[in-house]
């Protein structure tokens, strides 16, 4: 039984790191592309930045959800829960911003 617990902890820890690094990588890449789009005065810059940040945050949210599997103390559950709540709130806010930007783009685009 101890071997299974060790294997689960190792697998979960590796997946958490993978999701964390992927989320950070997506956010960094989106930021760099956003700078380039901004310099070119692309009108879709804000929308693309918001979509990239939302994707990166969702990877990071996935890592926090996985982190609940290896939590051992009740105090850690509160901390992980607070982080999940914060990241979920940010994701919802960004998705709201994306919808508004898409609506604005639809109404201002020449037809």
C-alpha positions in Angstrom: 0.0 0.0 0.0 2.9 2.4 0.8 4.3 1.8 -2.7 1.0 2.8 -4.3 0.9 6.0 -2.2 4.5 6.8 -3.2 3.7 6.2 -6.9 0.5 8.4 -6.7 2.5 11.2 -5.0 5.2 10.9 -7.7 2.8 10.9 -10.6 0.7 13.7 -9.1 3.8 15.8 -8.3 5.1 15.4 -11.8 1.7 16.3 -13.4 1.5 19.4 -11.1 4.9 20.6 -12.3 4.0 19.9 -15.9 0.8 21.9 -15.7 2.5 24.8 -13.7 5.3 25.1 -16.2 2.9 24.8 -19.2 0.7 27.5 -17.7 3.6 29.8 -17.1 4.9 29.1 -20.6 1.6 29.9 -22.2 1.3 33.2 -20.3 4.9 34.2 -21.2 4.4 33.3 -24.9 1.1 35.2 -24.9 2.8 38.2 -23.4 5.6 38.3 -25.9 3.1 37.9 -28.8 1.0 40.6 -27.2 3.9 43.0 -27.2 4.6 42.3 -30.9 0.9 42.8 -31.8 0.8 46.0 -29.8 3.8 47.3 -31.7 2.1 46.5 -34.9 -1.1 48.2 -33.6 -3.2 45.1 -34.1 -6.8 45.9 -32.9 -7.2 42.3 -31.7 -4.3 42.5 -29.2 -6.5 42.7 -26.1 -8.6 39.8 -27.2 -5.6 37.6 -27.9 -4.0 38.5 -24.7 -7.1 37.7 -22.7 -7.5 34.3 -24.4 -3.8 33.4 -23.8 -4.0 34.5 -20.1 -7.2 32.5 -19.7 -5.6 29.4 -21.2 -2.5 29.8 -19.0 -4.6 30.2 -15.9 -6.6 27.1 -16.7 -3.4 25.0 -16.7 -2.4 26.5 -13.4 -5.9 25.9 -12.0 -5.6 22.3 -13.1 -2.3 22.0 -11.2 -4.0 23.3 -8.0 -6.9 20.8 -8.3 -4.3 18.1 -8.6 -2.5 19.5 -5.6 -5.6 18.6 -3.5 -4.8 14.9 -4.1 -1.6 15.1 -2.1 -2.7 17.5 0.7 -2.2 16.0 4.1 -3.2 18.7 6.6 -6.4 20.6 6.9 -4.5 23.9 6.9 -3.2 23.1 3.4 -6.7 22.4 2.2 -7.7 26.0 3.1 -4.7 27.4 1.3 -5.2 25.3 -1.8 -8.9 26.1 -1.7 -8.2 29.8 -1.5 -5.8 29.6 -4.5 -8.3 27.6 -6.5 -11.0 30.2 -5.7 -8.7 33.1 -6.7 -7.6 31.5 -10.0 -11.2 30.5 -10.8 -12.3 34.1 -10.2 -9.5 35.4 -12.4 -10.5 33.0 -15.1 -14.1 34.0 -15.0 -13.2 37.6 -15.1 -11.0 37.1 -18.1 -13.7 35.1 -19.9 -16.1 37.9 -19.2 -13.6 40.4 -20.7 -13.2 38.1 -23.8 -17.0 38.1 -24.4 -17.1 41.8 -24.1 -14.2 42.3 -26.5 -15.7 39.9 -29.0 -19.0 41.7 -28.8 -17.2 45.0 -29.3 -15.3 43.6 -32.2 -18.5 42.3 -33.8 -20.3 45.7 -33.5 -17.4 47.8 -34.8 -16.3 45.5 -37.6 -17.2 46.7 -41.1 -19.8 44.6 -42.8 
